[in-house]
């Protein structure tokens, strides 16, 4: 019987400790004792919870925006290698370059490209190039040759940058 009472008391103390740790208030303080930023209810930005109040706040991700880090060497190399194509849109925050149709020097076929750089690493997996001609998609060899030219130029830019 005594052992059961000790176990019940221990469970009660543990539950009370959990309640105290999860609550934003201390035991015994009235509900009207609030921090100053709770008092003005007319301004919605003033009525927010303090993220340090609960143990669950460490699991919350408060960032709403997401950004993609773009490798600057791949970015510059893409613009340099595809400089014969007219740029339609460029978004350095998402790593997307969209070009219009253009003819390469010494070539007779018009191409357009969409480049996606989705990783900060100077790596082939960070670079995605989609090429298209007026007749449809280009061969895999042509697409691979453009990707190789961009990667080679990016490596050259990085080596030149390290020398400075």
PyMOL commands that set and color helices and strands:
alter all, ss='L'
color gray80, all
select helices_A, chain A and resi 2-22+36-38+44-46+55-59+72-81+124-126+140-163
alter helices_A, ss='H'
color red, helices_A
select strands_A, chain A and resi 87-91+96-99+102-103+110-117+127-133+136-137
alter strands_A, ss='S'
color yellow, strands_A
deselect
rebuild
show_as cartoon
